[in-house]
Amino acid sequence: QLQLVESGGGLVQPGGSLRLSCAASGITLDNYAIGWFRQAPGKEREGVSCISSSGGSTKYADSVKGRFTISRDNAKNTVYLQMNGLKPADTAVYYCAATLRLFAQTMCVPTSSHWQNGPWGQGTQVTVSS
């Protein structure tokens, strides 16, 4: 079955780092652009970062630019989100999603039709607190 599984979340102090992984089964990720999204309590889901199928194009939300890095290892069928300099405002459940649609700079929002057909992972909790 087609499936995405996020991992790597946890509790970290402000200024700390986490590396999230999005591992795929049932699909070959080199055909897919990937998005990372997050949803904090009481807030709408928002785009964090997206990467093209080749890894040649990326997009970051202004709030994470310079702190987060998205990358992919298609040989391992995995996409990563390295998060450095974490802030309490980064606290959220982080989700990854995949699309066969071509990458575009404007697609890194969860309401984009790119993501409607999934798959989406179940999410991993990131909590930044002292």
C-alpha positions in Angstrom: 0.0 0.0 0.0 1.1 3.5 -0.8 2.3 5.1 2.5 4.3 7.9 3.9 5.7 7.8 7.5 7.2 10.7 9.3 9.6 10.3 12.1 12.2 12.2 14.1 10.0 14.5 16.1 10.3 15.0 19.9 10.8 17.5 22.6 13.7 20.0 22.2 14.8 23.2 23.9 14.8 26.5 22.1 17.8 26.7 19.9 18.0 23.0 19.5 17.8 20.8 16.4 15.8 18.0 15.0 15.9 16.0 11.8 12.6 14.8 10.5 12.3 12.0 8.0 9.6 11.1 5.5 9.9 7.6 4.4 7.8 6.1 1.6 6.6 2.6 0.8 4.5 1.5 -2.1 5.8 4.4 -4.2 9.1 5.5 -5.7 9.7 9.0 -4.4 12.0 10.0 -7.3 8.7 10.6 -9.3 7.2 12.9 -6.6 7.6 16.4 -5.4 7.4 16.4 -1.5 6.0 19.0 0.9 6.5 19.4 4.6 3.6 21.0 6.4 2.8 21.7 10.0 -0.2 22.4 12.2 0.0 24.0 15.6 -2.9 23.8 18.2 -5.7 26.1 17.2 -4.1 27.1 13.9 -4.5 26.2 10.3 -2.1 23.8 8.6 0.7 25.7 6.9 3.4 25.0 4.4 6.9 24.7 5.7 9.1 23.6 2.8 8.8 21.8 -0.5 11.2 20.1 -2.8 11.0 19.0 -6.5 11.3 15.4 -7.5 14.9 15.9 -8.5 15.8 18.0 -5.5 16.9 20.8 -7.8 14.2 23.2 -6.6 13.1 24.1 -3.1 10.8 26.4 -1.3 10.8 27.6 2.3 8.3 29.5 4.4 9.7 32.9 5.4 9.4 31.9 9.0 11.9 29.0 8.7 14.2 30.3 6.0 17.8 30.1 7.1 17.0 27.7 9.9 15.4 24.7 8.1 16.9 22.7 5.2 14.9 20.2 3.0 16.7 17.4 1.2 16.1 14.1 -0.3 17.8 10.8 -0.9 15.9 9.1 -3.6 18.0 6.0 -3.3 16.7 5.6 0.3 13.2 6.7 -0.8 13.3 9.3 2.0 13.0 13.1 2.3 14.4 15.0 5.2 13.8 18.2 7.0 16.7 19.4 9.1 15.5 21.9 11.6 18.1 24.1 13.4 17.6 27.0 15.8 14.2 25.8 16.8 11.8 28.3 18.4 8.7 27.7 20.5 6.7 28.9 17.5 7.9 25.9 15.6 5.9 23.6 17.9 3.4 21.7 15.8 2.6 18.4 14.2 4.7 18.0 11.1 3.3 16.2 8.0 4.8 15.2 4.7 2.9 14.8 1.5 3.7 13.7 -2.1 2.5 14.8 -5.5 3.2 13.7 -9.0 2.4 17.3 -10.2 5.3 19.4 -11.4 7.0 21.6 -8.8 6.0 25.2 -8.6 7.1 27.9 -6.2 3.4 28.6 -5.4 2.5 25.0 -4.6 3.8 24.9 -1.0 0.5 25.5 0.7 -1.6 22.7 2.0 -4.7 23.9 0.1 -3.0 23.5 -3.2 -4.6 21.0 -5.5 -1.1 19.4 -5.7 -1.8 17.6 -2.4 -5.4 16.7 -2.7 -4.9 13.2 -3.9 -2.2 12.4 -1.3 -0.6 10.6 0.1 -0.1 12.3 3.4 1.7 10.8 6.4 0.3 10.6 9.9 2.5 13.3 11.3 5.2 13.6 13.9 5.0 15.9 16.9 7.7 18.6 17.4 7.6 20.4 20.7 10.1 23.3 21.4 10.0 24.3 25.0 12.3 25.2 27.9 
